[in-house]
Amino acid sequence: MTRLPLTVATPDYDHVRDIGLGRVQAQGLDLTWLTFPVEEIFYRFIVYKEWEVSEISMAKYVSMVASRNTDFVALPVFPSRMFRHQSLFVRRNGPIKKITDLAGARVGIPEWAQTAAVYSRGYLQHQFKLKLASINWVQAGVNQPGRIEKVDLKLPKGVKVERIKDKSLNDMLVAGEIDAVMAARPPKAFTDGDRRVMRFFPNYQDVESEYYSKTGIFPIMHAIAVQRRVLDANPWVARSLLDAFTEAKNRSVQRALDSTVTMFPIPWGAEYAQRGAELMGNDYFPYGIEPNRKTLETFLKWAHEQGVCQRLLTVEELFPKQLYSTYRV
């Protein structure tokens, strides 16, 4: 029987690798796995459609759905999930000492519509009760000048974003030209160990664990998307891919929890994974729609409030209709 050939692009995730190595087979499909940095994947997939199946930014995807751009359809496969309290960076000797100091401050973002930034601003607005219009927003590349916004925005009333083309957020933060950076990728000064730059929440794991305990929200950064033309011609592909990605992820989780040997070169790696399971349950990295409904609904609400989505979407608009139910025996 001839299998349908498709090319998949993601970073080199352990929780996808069993698909790439052929240990997990997607029924009816012959998959070729390509690995690139995630920013390159987004660009080449969205702009040039170089492969059929790809990781995609959730913020970019929901903005496309809201504007009825239907070239791609996401699956409820979420290969990248991270809490984003850890993504706020400040100068150690700067003016930001408490979270309310961000009111009136200059805060850098790589893009208003970056998924991580949507969550970070959601925390400011809903967890810490800050008005987004009270902050002076500055948009530029994190470590390189010239990054541009890729989504048509409808900014909330009173919100203004200053775009800087010739400087990076990293350089402006170190120079004192901005007071904080909110970004998925840390500023270079921080990763280089420059003591002048620090996380605002040094104990971010405790802060994020408490947030999850109170809300049950585990932020989704990215999804897997398929070109619509593929699903229109082969609707069954959605379920085959979902099942394969889920099995590969489950195998990876079992490796992470295995304390018999060192499955990952991370001291206490299995213990960290076990802590996650104790807090979030055995399926602590869930795929599928219903286990993620609250997180998805919250993200859609925040994306609309912040002008990333032109209209308020429902979860039922995001994924192939055949994935919202399953058969029972």
Secondary structure as UniProt FT lines:
FT   STRAND          4..10
FT   HELIX           14..20
FT   TURN            21..22
FT   TURN            27..28
FT   STRAND          29..35
FT   HELIX           38..48
FT   STRAND          53..57
FT   HELIX           58..66
FT   TURN            67..68
FT   STRAND          72..81
FT   HELIX           85..87
FT   STRAND          88..91
FT   TURN            92..93
FT   HELIX           99..102
FT   TURN            103..104
FT   STRAND          106..109
FT   TURN            112..113
FT   HELIX           115..122
FT   HELIX           123..127
FT   HELIX           132..134
FT   STRAND          136..139
FT   TURN            145..146
FT   TURN            157..158
FT   STRAND          161..163
FT   HELIX           169..175
FT   STRAND          180..182
FT   HELIX           188..191
FT   TURN            192..193
FT   TURN            195..196
FT   STRAND          197..199
FT   TURN            202..203
FT   HELIX           204..215
FT   STRAND          220..227
FT   HELIX           228..233
FT   TURN            235..236
FT   HELIX           237..257
FT   TURN            259..262
FT   TURN            267..268
FT   HELIX           269..280
FT   HELIX           290..292
FT   HELIX           293..305
FT   TURN            306..307
FT   HELIX           315..317
FT   HELIX           321..323
//
